[in-house]
Amino acid sequence: FSSPRLEWVIERVALNARVLGGPWGDHDKMVAAASCTEIILWALQPDGNGSEIGVFHLGVPLEALFFVGNQLIATSHTGKIGVWNAVTKHWQIQDVVPINSYDTAGTFLLLGCNNGSIYYVDVQKFPLRMKDNDLLVTELYRDPTEDAVTALSVYLT
């Protein structure tokens, strides 16, 4: 797959080599490219062709771009996360406290933040709060002294 010529320098790339049961079949491949605040996502077919799924804006410079299952995740140290859900084809941006670290565990996105908290989001379920349709970000742990969580490493059996 060759993308169309982009007018900006690619700073981040994320590749999802196989998405089982995705909306485009069982052999989906997706690639995302990002620069500063903008993300372009493509679906790739076995014949090497690709189709643009969408262009998404995080609104702030992004620090990380990766897939968790078939969900595309973008994070910024400023305290924003963006999630693209492959099933609903919905892009959701959520404000959280400034992010220092992150890790994934299965379908969970864990965020280590500068207020001493570890938050998680189940990106497979893509839970939204009923009252305001915001992404449900749940506090898993809070350090009593509010020391920043600067590193996360999670292993699930």
Secondary structure, DSSP 8 states (H G I E B T S, - for coil): ------SS---EEEEEEEETTBTTBTTEEEEEEEETTEEEEEEE-TTS-EEEEEEEE-SS--SEEEEETTEEEEEETTTEEEEEETTTTEEEEEE-S-EEEEEEETTEEEEEETTSEEEEEETTT--B-TTT--B--EEEEE-TT------------
